[in-house]
Amino acid sequence: MSDQFAPGASAVPSGPGSSTGFRPTAVAAVPLAIIGQSIGVVVPGASASVAVTGISLNSRSVQPGDLYVALPGASRHGADFVSQAVEAGAAAVLTDDAGARLLAFSHDIAVPVLLAEEPRALVGQLSALIYRSRPQDAPAPALYGVTGTNGKTTTTYFINALLQALGKKTGLIGTIEILAGGEAIPSLLTTPESTDVHALLALMRERGLDAASMEVSSHAVSFHRVDGVVFDVAGFTNLTQDHLDLHGSMEEYFQTKARLFSPERARSAVVTVDDRWGVQLAATAGIPVTTLATHDAGTATATADWTVHSPAPRGLGTDFSLRHRDGTELRVHTGLPGSFNVANAALATAMVLAAGHDAAAVQAALDARDPFTVAVPGRMQLVSTAPAAVVDFAHNPDALARALEAVRSPEPGSRVIIVFGATGQRDQGKRPAMGAIAARLADTVIVTDDDPHDEDAARIRADVLAGATEARESEGLGSSIIEVFPREAAIRRAVELAGPADTILVAGRGHEIWQEVKGVNHALDDRVELRSALTARGFTVLEDQRIES
């Protein structure tokens, strides 16, 4: 056993140069006895003094001093990789009965092994303990969590921008990127694993950040990725059909989201009550709730704490007033198009106010910095203006409808051309619905591939085309519907069909730069393809802002 594991060791370096990239530069060692005590396991003898300085679910990211948590996977159990974890420096192992049986048939394990009935459910609390990510006896960044079907990414960017306008040093954990005081770390999941979440929060605390905002998906709640995290303010955007392949029904989907709004996970909340799910959440949440209505939703609007008033277009964006029932009123502007971005900006403002920021200071920041005109990669991202060419992440029926409505130009004779598809191995019920929406709201519908994954791409396109064609025929629509693949060819076709007064919307993939087909990732960035096609036709494109390549 090396000095790194000795009881007197106080810290082990890790940090951004490590294989995870998420960890603080130093972590105070936690004796294995304390870890065992926290999960109800007695650690006997000399093992009790073994020092743990990190935690990992992946043997390939284990660092010296880690607790390696060996969990069952889709095809292999993590216990199969314990020897690799120990070679990498794991100080101890936590696993379940199945893992223990596998270890019994392997070579002797030179580190202590702890057993638990459901170790996955313990990872969050252990990560919080080991990294001291949110200690009660030390200052930590104010933490904002945003959930809902649509708008999570933009709302977290808006919160981040408003806090920066208030002079705060901020962090962000989300779909597109992870920011820890200015350092960007690529993100592959809407929310990382709980081990990484707590390491990130500890890193942010170590760097002296004032606040951080985080997207919280239903997958994150279901798969324990935010266990052990308590948000200062949790926000709810909306709930529409998505992820039913995981949840089975809208009610189950809602109940998963609602778990975030409990004393174990959040101290307070701002809930948008524009749909019945928001109304239900506001009525049943177990924490103090501030309600927000962004359009006339009947009784919910009349009784909401905050309401949006007098939206008026300014450029591509909107000016509006955000009014509290106590008479407080703020003037707000977002430079991003669409009523949904009004809702996102209103929610971000209300969440920052709910965290205790003074309304006058917030108004001054809004006036001076225009924070809600921040570019959000792949979210209504403008690539050119003549024709207007927009890339957006809309990948479910509600988001697609909102995006199409937002990009429709009032200029007589202008057309909307949409390029989109549907993701493979996901909720198949939304495919024809999305096709029908496109046929109703676009003039030209180009159906192509999204990320087929392991599903037959032609079958996915057929499902989308069926919905579009049925809507056009049964409703007497005038839209044209064509099928073009691969996706880059579909984008070129859209540009070939467009005139300077038209709008092209490339929807579904947003910021993503890889397309997965039969287990192989192919480089594909809708923004890059759109810029290339526009340039080839002689159209002027906007400056390349935040486009990843």
C-alpha positions as CSV (number, residue, x, y, z in Angstrom):
1,M,0.0,0.0,0.0
2,S,1.5,3.3,-1.0
3,D,1.7,6.5,1.0
4,Q,-1.3,7.9,-0.9
5,F,-3.4,5.4,1.1
6,A,-1.8,6.0,4.5
7,P,-4.1,7.3,7.2
8,G,-2.1,10.5,7.5
9,A,-2.4,11.5,3.8
10,S,-4.5,14.6,3.6
11,A,-4.9,15.2,-0.1
12,V,-4.3,13.7,-3.5
13,P,-3.9,15.8,-6.7
14,S,-6.3,15.2,-9.5
15,G,-7.9,18.1,-11.4
16,P,-8.6,19.0,-15.0
17,G,-5.6,17.1,-16.4
18,S,-7.0,13.8,-15.1
19,S,-9.0,11.3,-17.1
20,T,-12.3,12.7,-15.9
21,G,-11.4,16.4,-16.1
22,F,-14.0,17.2,-13.5
23,R,-12.1,16.9,-10.2
24,P,-10.9,19.6,-7.7
25,T,-7.1,19.9,-7.5
26,A,-7.0,18.4,-4.0
27,V,-9.4,16.3,-1.9
28,A,-9.1,15.7,1.8
29,A,-8.9,11.9,2.5
30,V,-11.9,10.2,4.1
31,P,-11.2,7.0,6.1
32,L,-13.0,3.9,4.8
33,A,-14.6,3.5,8.2
34,I,-16.4,6.8,7.7
35,I,-17.6,5.7,4.3
36,G,-18.8,2.4,5.7
37,Q,-20.6,4.1,8.5
38,S,-22.4,6.4,6.1
39,I,-23.9,3.5,4.3
40,G,-24.4,1.2,7.3
41,V,-21.4,-1.1,6.6
42,V,-18.9,-2.0,9.3
43,V,-15.3,-1.9,8.1
44,P,-13.1,-4.2,10.2
45,G,-9.5,-4.0,11.2
46,A,-6.8,-2.2,9.3
47,S,-9.2,-1.6,6.4
48,A,-11.0,1.0,8.5
49,S,-8.0,3.4,8.1
50,V,-7.7,3.1,4.3
51,A,-7.9,6.6,2.9
52,V,-10.3,7.4,0.1
53,T,-9.8,10.6,-2.0
54,G,-12.1,10.0,-5.0
55,I,-14.9,7.8,-6.4
56,S,-15.5,6.3,-9.8
57,L,-18.0,4.1,-11.6
58,N,-15.6,3.5,-14.5
59,S,-12.5,1.4,-14.1
60,R,-10.9,3.4,-16.9
61,S,-11.2,6.7,-15.0
62,V,-10.0,5.4,-11.6
63,Q,-7.3,7.5,-10.0
64,P,-5.1,6.5,-7.0
65,G,-7.1,6.6,-3.8
66,D,-10.5,6.1,-5.5
67,L,-13.4,4.0,-4.2
68,Y,-14.4,2.0,-7.3
69,V,-18.1,1.3,-7.4
70,A,-18.7,-1.9,-9.4
71,L,-22.3,-1.9,-10.7
72,P,-24.2,-4.1,-13.1
73,G,-24.1,-2.9,-16.7
74,A,-26.0,-3.6,-19.9
75,S,-23.7,-6.5,-20.8
76,R,-21.0,-6.8,-18.2
77,H,-20.8,-6.3,-14.4
78,G,-18.4,-3.7,-13.1
79,A,-16.9,-6.4,-10.9
80,D,-15.3,-7.9,-14.0
81,F,-13.1,-4.8,-14.1
82,V,-12.0,-4.7,-10.5
83,S,-8.5,-5.9,-11.3
84,Q,-8.0,-3.0,-13.7
85,A,-9.4,-0.6,-11.2
86,V,-7.0,-1.8,-8.5
87,E,-4.1,-1.6,-10.9
88,A,-5.0,2.0,-11.5
89,G,-4.8,2.6,-7.8
90,A,-8.3,2.0,-6.4
91,A,-8.1,2.0,-2.6
92,A,-11.4,0.0,-2.1
93,V,-14.3,-1.4,-3.9
94,L,-18.1,-1.2,-3.4
95,T,-20.3,-3.7,-5.1
96,D,-23.5,-5.7,-4.8
97,D,-24.1,-9.5,-4.2
98,A,-23.8,-10.3,-7.9
99,G,-20.5,-8.4,-8.0
100,A,-19.3,-10.2,-4.8
101,R,-20.0,-13.6,-6.4
102,L,-18.0,-12.7,-9.5
103,L,-15.1,-11.5,-7.3
104,A,-15.2,-14.8,-5.3
105,F,-14.2,-16.7,-8.5
106,S,-11.4,-14.3,-9.4
107,H,-8.0,-13.8,-8.0
108,D,-7.6,-12.3,-4.5
109,I,-8.4,-8.6,-4.4
110,A,-5.7,-6.7,-2.6
111,V,-8.1,-3.9,-1.4
112,P,-11.1,-3.9,0.9
113,V,-14.4,-4.8,-0.7
114,L,-17.7,-3.4,0.7
115,L,-21.1,-4.9,-0.1
116,A,-24.4,-3.1,-0.4
117,E,-27.8,-4.3,-1.6
118,E,-28.2,-1.3,-4.0
119,P,-24.9,0.5,-4.4
120,R,-26.2,2.7,-7.3
121,A,-28.5,4.4,-4.8
122,L,-25.5,5.2,-2.5
123,V,-23.2,6.8,-5.1
124,G,-24.6,10.3,-4.8
125,Q,-24.3,10.5,-1.0
126,L,-20.8,8.9,-1.1
127,S,-19.7,11.4,-3.8
128,A,-20.9,14.3,-1.6
129,L,-19.1,12.9,1.4
130,I,-15.8,12.3,-0.4
131,Y,-15.6,15.5,-2.3
132,R,-17.4,17.7,0.3
133,S,-19.2,19.3,-2.6
134,R,-21.9,21.1,-0.6
135,P,-20.6,21.2,3.0
136,Q,-22.8,22.8,5.6
137,D,-19.8,24.3,7.5
138,A,-18.2,26.1,4.5
139,P,-19.4,28.5,1.7
140,A,-20.5,26.9,-1.6
141,P,-21.8,28.3,-4.8
142,A,-25.5,29.1,-5.0
143,L,-27.0,26.3,-7.1
144,Y,-29.8,26.6,-9.6
145,G,-31.4,23.5,-11.2
146,V,-33.7,23.6,-14.2
147,T,-35.9,20.8,-15.4
148,G,-38.7,20.4,-17.9
149,T,-39.0,19.0,-21.4
150,N,-38.0,22.1,-23.4
151,G,-36.0,25.1,-22.5
152,K,-33.6,23.7,-19.9
153,T,-30.4,24.6,-21.8
154,T,-31.4,28.1,-22.7
155,T,-32.7,28.9,-19.3
156,T,-29.4,27.8,-17.6
157,Y,-27.5,29.9,-20.1
158,F,-29.8,32.8,-19.3
159,I,-29.3,32.4,-15.5
160,N,-25.6,32.2,-16.0
161,A,-25.6,35.4,-18.1
162,L,-27.7,37.3,-15.7
163,L,-25.6,36.3,-12.8
164,Q,-22.5,37.4,-14.7
165,A,-24.2,40.7,-15.4
166,L,-24.7,41.0,-11.6
167,G,-20.9,40.6,-11.2
168,K,-20.9,37.0,-10.1
169,K,-18.4,34.3,-11.0
170,T,-20.4,31.4,-12.4
171,G,-20.4,27.8,-13.5
172,L,-22.6,25.7,-15.7
173,I,-23.4,22.0,-16.0
174,G,-25.4,21.1,-19.1
175,T,-26.0,19.4,-22.4
176,I,-23.6,21.5,-24.5
177,E,-20.7,22.2,-22.1
178,I,-19.6,22.4,-18.6
179,L,-18.1,25.6,-17.4
180,A,-16.1,26.0,-14.1
181,G,-15.2,29.6,-13.8
182,G,-14.4,30.1,-17.5
183,E,-12.9,26.7,-18.2
184,A,-15.0,24.7,-20.7
185,I,-15.3,20.9,-20.4
186,P,-17.2,19.0,-23.2
187,S,-20.4,17.4,-22.0
188,L,-21.8,14.1,-23.3
189,L,-24.9,13.9,-21.1
190,T,-27.6,16.4,-20.1
191,T,-26.3,15.7,-16.6
192,P,-23.1,13.8,-15.8
193,E,-22.9,10.9,-13.4
194,S,-23.3,11.8,-9.7
195,T,-19.6,11.1,-9.2
196,D,-18.7,13.8,-11.7
197,V,-21.5,16.2,-10.5
198,H,-20.1,16.3,-7.0
199,A,-16.5,16.5,-8.2
200,L,-17.6,19.5,-10.4
201,L,-19.4,21.2,-7.5
202,A,-16.3,20.7,-5.3
203,L,-14.1,22.1,-8.1
204,M,-16.4,25.1,-8.4
205,R,-16.2,25.7,-4.7
206,E,-12.5,25.3,-4.7
207,R,-12.3,28.0,-7.4
208,G,-14.4,30.4,-5.5
209,L,-17.4,30.5,-7.8
210,D,-20.4,32.4,-6.6
211,A,-23.1,30.4,-8.3
212,A,-23.7,27.5,-10.8
213,S,-26.7,26.5,-12.9
214,M,-27.4,22.9,-14.0
215,E,-29.8,21.2,-16.4
216,V,-31.6,18.3,-14.6
217,S,-33.2,15.8,-17.0
218,S,-35.6,13.1,-16.1
219,H,-32.9,10.6,-16.9
220,A,-30.7,12.3,-14.3
221,V,-33.3,11.9,-11.6
222,S,-34.2,8.3,-12.6
223,F,-30.5,7.2,-12.8
224,H,-29.4,8.8,-9.5
225,R,-27.2,11.4,-11.3
226,V,-28.2,14.2,-8.9
227,D,-28.5,12.2,-5.7
228,G,-27.0,14.1,-2.8
229,V,-27.3,17.5,-4.5
230,V,-29.5,20.1,-2.9
231,F,-30.4,23.0,-5.2
232,D,-31.0,26.5,-3.7
233,V,-33.6,27.1,-6.4
234,A,-35.2,24.5,-8.7
235,G,-37.0,25.7,-11.8
236,F,-39.6,24.1,-14.0
237,T,-40.1,25.0,-17.7
238,N,-42.9,22.8,-19.1
239,L,-43.8,19.2,-19.7
240,T,-44.6,17.8,-23.2
241,Q,-44.3,14.4,-24.9
242,D,-40.8,13.1,-24.7
243,H,-38.8,10.2,-23.3
244,L,-41.9,8.0,-23.1
245,D,-39.6,5.1,-24.1
246,L,-38.1,5.5,-20.6
247,H,-41.1,6.5,-18.6
248,G,-44.0,4.8,-20.3
249,S,-46.6,7.5,-19.6
250,M,-46.9,11.3,-19.2
251,E,-47.9,10.8,-15.5
252,E,-44.8,8.7,-14.8
253,Y,-42.7,11.3,-16.7
254,F,-44.2,14.0,-14.5
255,Q,-43.7,12.1,-11.3
256,T,-40.0,11.7,-12.1
257,K,-39.6,15.4,-12.7
258,A,-41.6,16.2,-9.5
259,R,-39.0,14.3,-7.4
260,L,-36.7,17.3,-7.8
261,F,-39.1,19.5,-6.0
262,S,-38.7,17.9,-2.6
263,P,-36.8,19.0,0.6
264,E,-34.1,16.3,-0.1
265,R,-33.3,17.9,-3.5
266,A,-34.2,21.7,-3.4
267,R,-34.8,24.5,-0.9
268,S,-37.2,26.5,-3.1
269,A,-38.7,26.5,-6.5
270,V,-40.0,28.6,-9.4
271,V,-42.6,26.8,-11.4
272,T,-44.0,27.9,-14.8
273,V,-47.7,27.2,-14.7
274,D,-48.4,27.6,-18.4
275,D,-49.5,23.9,-18.7
276,R,-51.5,21.6,-16.4
277,W,-48.4,19.8,-15.3
278,G,-46.9,23.1,-14.0
279,V,-50.1,23.8,-12.1
280,Q,-50.1,20.3,-10.6
281,L,-46.4,20.6,-9.6
282,A,-46.9,24.0,-8.0
283,A,-49.8,22.5,-5.9
284,T,-48.0,19.4,-4.8
285,A,-44.3,20.4,-4.4
286,G,-42.9,19.8,-0.9
287,I,-40.9,23.1,-0.9
288,P,-41.8,26.8,-1.1
289,V,-42.9,27.6,-4.7
290,T,-43.0,30.8,-6.6
291,T,-45.3,30.5,-9.7
292,L,-44.8,32.1,-13.1
293,A,-47.2,32.5,-16.0
294,T,-45.8,33.6,-19.3
295,H,-49.1,33.7,-21.3
296,D,-52.8,33.7,-20.5
297,A,-53.5,30.3,-19.0
298,G,-56.8,31.1,-17.2
299,T,-56.9,30.7,-13.5
300,A,-53.2,29.9,-13.2
301,T,-52.3,33.2,-14.8
302,A,-54.6,35.1,-12.5
303,T,-53.1,33.7,-9.4
304,A,-49.5,33.4,-10.4
305,D,-46.8,35.3,-8.4
306,W,-45.0,36.5,-11.6
307,T,-46.7,37.2,-14.9
308,V,-45.4,38.2,-18.3
309,H,-47.1,41.3,-19.8
310,S,-47.0,43.4,-23.0
311,P,-44.6,41.3,-25.1
312,A,-43.5,43.4,-28.1
313,P,-41.1,42.4,-30.9
314,R,-37.7,44.1,-31.1
315,G,-35.6,42.8,-33.9
316,L,-35.6,39.0,-33.8
317,G,-36.3,39.1,-30.1
318,T,-38.9,40.5,-27.7
319,D,-39.4,43.2,-25.1
320,F,-41.7,42.3,-22.2
321,S,-42.6,43.2,-18.6
322,L,-42.3,40.8,-15.7
323,R,-44.7,41.8,-13.0
324,H,-45.1,40.4,-9.5
325,R,-48.5,40.5,-7.8
326,D,-46.9,42.8,-5.1
327,G,-46.4,45.4,-7.7
328,T,-42.8,44.9,-8.5
329,E,-42.2,45.1,-12.3
330,L,-39.1,44.5,-14.4
331,R,-38.4,45.4,-18.0
332,V,-36.8,42.5,-19.8
333,H,-35.5,41.9,-23.3
334,T,-34.4,38.7,-25.0
335,G,-32.7,38.8,-28.4
336,L,-33.6,35.2,-29.1
337,P,-36.7,34.6,-31.2
338,G,-39.9,33.0,-30.1
339,S,-42.4,33.1,-27.3
340,F,-40.6,30.2,-25.7
341,N,-37.5,32.3,-25.2
342,V,-39.7,34.9,-23.4
343,A,-40.7,32.1,-21.1
344,N,-37.1,31.0,-20.6
345,A,-36.0,34.6,-19.9
346,A,-38.8,35.1,-17.4
347,L,-38.0,31.9,-15.6
348,A,-34.3,32.8,-15.4
349,T,-35.2,36.2,-14.0
350,A,-37.6,34.8,-11.4
351,M,-35.1,32.1,-10.3
352,V,-32.4,34.7,-9.7
353,L,-34.8,36.8,-7.7
354,A,-36.0,33.8,-5.8
355,A,-32.3,33.2,-4.7
356,G,-32.4,36.6,-2.9
357,H,-31.0,39.0,-5.5
358,D,-32.4,42.6,-5.2
359,A,-34.9,43.5,-8.0
360,A,-33.3,46.9,-8.5
361,A,-29.9,45.3,-9.0
362,V,-31.4,42.8,-11.4
363,Q,-33.1,45.6,-13.4
364,A,-29.8,47.5,-13.6
365,A,-28.0,44.3,-14.9
366,L,-30.8,43.7,-17.5
367,D,-30.5,47.3,-18.7
368,A,-26.7,47.4,-18.8
369,R,-25.8,44.0,-20.2
370,D,-28.8,42.6,-22.1
371,P,-27.9,39.1,-20.8
372,F,-30.7,37.3,-22.5
373,T,-29.3,37.9,-26.0
374,V,-26.5,35.5,-25.2
375,A,-25.7,33.0,-28.0
376,V,-26.8,29.5,-27.0
377,P,-25.1,27.0,-29.3
378,G,-27.6,25.0,-31.3
379,R,-30.6,26.7,-29.7
380,M,-32.3,29.0,-32.3
381,Q,-28.8,29.7,-33.6
382,L,-28.8,32.0,-36.5
383,V,-26.4,31.1,-39.3
384,S,-27.5,33.6,-42.0
385,T,-30.2,36.3,-42.4
386,A,-31.0,36.2,-46.2
387,P,-32.2,33.6,-46.3
388,A,-32.7,33.3,-42.6
389,A,-31.1,30.0,-41.6
390,V,-31.5,28.7,-38.1
391,V,-30.3,25.5,-36.3
392,D,-32.3,24.4,-33.4
393,F,-32.3,21.3,-31.1
394,A,-36.1,20.9,-31.4
395,H,-36.6,17.1,-31.3
396,N,-40.1,16.5,-30.0
397,P,-43.5,17.7,-31.2
398,D,-44.0,20.7,-28.9
399,A,-40.5,22.1,-29.5
400,L,-40.8,21.6,-33.2
401,A,-44.1,23.5,-33.3
402,R,-42.6,26.3,-31.2
403,A,-39.5,26.6,-33.4
404,L,-41.5,26.7,-36.6
405,E,-43.9,29.3,-35.3
406,A,-40.9,31.4,-34.1
407,V,-39.1,31.4,-37.5
408,R,-42.1,32.3,-39.7
409,S,-41.4,35.7,-41.3
410,P,-44.2,38.2,-41.6
411,E,-42.8,39.2,-45.0
412,P,-45.3,38.4,-47.8
413,G,-44.3,35.5,-50.0
414,S,-41.6,34.2,-47.7
415,R,-41.5,30.5,-47.2
416,V,-40.4,28.2,-44.4
417,I,-38.3,25.2,-45.3
418,I,-37.6,22.6,-42.6
419,V,-35.0,19.8,-42.5
420,F,-35.5,17.3,-39.7
421,G,-35.8,13.6,-38.8
422,A,-36.3,11.5,-35.7
423,T,-34.0,9.7,-33.4
424,G,-33.8,5.9,-33.5
425,Q,-34.5,3.7,-30.6
426,R,-36.6,6.4,-28.9
427,D,-40.2,7.2,-28.4
428,Q,-41.7,6.1,-31.8
429,G,-45.1,7.6,-31.1
430,K,-43.8,11.2,-31.6
431,R,-42.5,10.5,-35.2
432,P,-45.8,10.9,-37.1
433,A,-46.8,13.7,-34.8
434,M,-43.7,15.6,-35.7
435,G,-44.3,14.9,-39.4
436,A,-47.8,16.3,-39.1
437,I,-46.6,19.4,-37.3
438,A,-44.0,20.1,-40.0
439,A,-46.6,19.7,-42.8
440,R,-48.9,22.2,-41.1
441,L,-46.3,24.8,-40.2
442,A,-43.7,24.7,-43.0
443,D,-44.1,25.2,-46.7
444,T,-41.4,22.7,-47.7
445,V,-40.8,19.6,-45.5
446,I,-37.5,17.8,-46.0
447,V,-37.5,14.5,-44.0
448,T,-34.0,13.1,-43.4
449,D,-32.0,11.2,-40.8
450,D,-31.3,12.3,-37.2
451,D,-29.3,9.8,-35.2
452,P,-30.6,6.4,-36.2
453,H,-28.5,4.6,-33.7
454,D,-29.1,0.8,-34.3
455,E,-32.5,1.2,-35.9
456,D,-33.1,1.2,-39.7
457,A,-32.9,4.8,-40.9
458,A,-35.4,4.2,-43.7
459,R,-38.0,2.9,-41.3
460,I,-37.6,6.0,-39.1
461,R,-38.0,8.3,-42.1
462,A,-41.1,6.4,-43.2
463,D,-42.8,6.9,-39.8
464,V,-42.1,10.7,-40.1
465,L,-43.2,10.8,-43.7
466,A,-46.4,9.0,-42.9
467,G,-47.5,11.6,-40.4
468,A,-46.6,14.5,-42.7
469,T,-48.4,13.0,-45.7
470,E,-51.5,12.0,-43.8
471,A,-51.8,15.5,-42.3
472,R,-51.3,17.2,-45.7
473,E,-54.0,15.0,-47.4
474,S,-56.6,14.9,-44.6
475,E,-56.3,18.6,-43.8
476,G,-55.8,19.9,-47.4
477,L,-52.4,21.5,-46.7
478,G,-50.3,23.0,-49.4
479,S,-46.9,22.0,-48.1
480,S,-44.5,20.0,-50.3
481,I,-42.9,16.9,-48.7
482,I,-39.7,15.3,-49.9
483,E,-37.3,12.7,-48.5
484,V,-33.6,13.4,-48.8
485,F,-30.7,11.5,-47.2
486,P,-28.1,11.6,-45.9
487,R,-28.6,14.6,-43.7
488,E,-25.9,16.8,-45.3
489,A,-27.6,16.3,-48.7
490,A,-30.9,17.3,-47.2
491,I,-29.3,20.5,-45.9
492,R,-27.9,21.3,-49.3
493,R,-31.3,20.7,-50.9
494,A,-32.9,23.1,-48.5
495,V,-30.4,25.8,-49.5
496,E,-30.9,25.0,-53.2
497,L,-34.7,25.6,-52.7
498,A,-34.4,28.8,-50.7
499,G,-34.6,32.4,-51.8
500,P,-33.3,35.4,-49.9
501,A,-36.6,36.1,-48.3
502,D,-37.2,32.5,-47.1
503,T,-36.3,30.8,-43.8
504,I,-34.5,27.5,-43.4
505,L,-34.9,25.6,-40.1
506,V,-32.6,22.6,-39.5
507,A,-34.0,20.9,-36.4
508,G,-33.3,18.1,-34.1
509,R,-29.6,18.0,-33.5
510,G,-28.7,21.5,-32.5
511,H,-25.1,21.7,-31.1
512,E,-24.3,18.0,-31.7
513,I,-21.3,17.3,-33.9
514,W,-21.5,13.5,-34.2
515,Q,-24.2,11.3,-35.9
516,E,-24.5,7.8,-34.6
517,V,-25.3,5.1,-37.2
518,K,-25.1,1.4,-36.3
519,G,-22.7,2.1,-33.4
520,V,-20.4,4.3,-35.5
521,N,-20.0,8.1,-34.8
522,H,-19.8,10.1,-38.0
523,A,-18.7,13.8,-37.9
524,L,-21.7,15.9,-38.7
525,D,-22.4,19.5,-37.5
526,D,-25.7,21.0,-38.9
527,R,-24.2,24.5,-38.5
528,V,-21.1,23.7,-40.4
529,E,-23.1,22.0,-43.2
530,L,-25.5,24.8,-43.4
531,R,-22.8,27.5,-43.6
532,S,-21.0,25.5,-46.3
533,A,-24.1,25.1,-48.4
534,L,-25.1,28.7,-48.0
535,T,-21.6,29.9,-49.0
536,A,-21.5,27.6,-52.0
537,R,-24.7,29.3,-53.3
538,G,-23.2,32.8,-52.8
539,F,-25.3,33.7,-49.7
540,T,-23.6,35.7,-46.9
541,V,-23.3,33.9,-43.6
542,L,-22.9,35.4,-40.1
543,E,-19.6,35.3,-38.2
544,D,-18.9,31.9,-36.9
545,Q,-19.9,32.3,-33.3
546,R,-19.5,29.3,-31.0
547,I,-19.8,26.7,-33.8
548,E,-17.8,23.7,-32.8
549,S,-15.8,21.9,-35.4
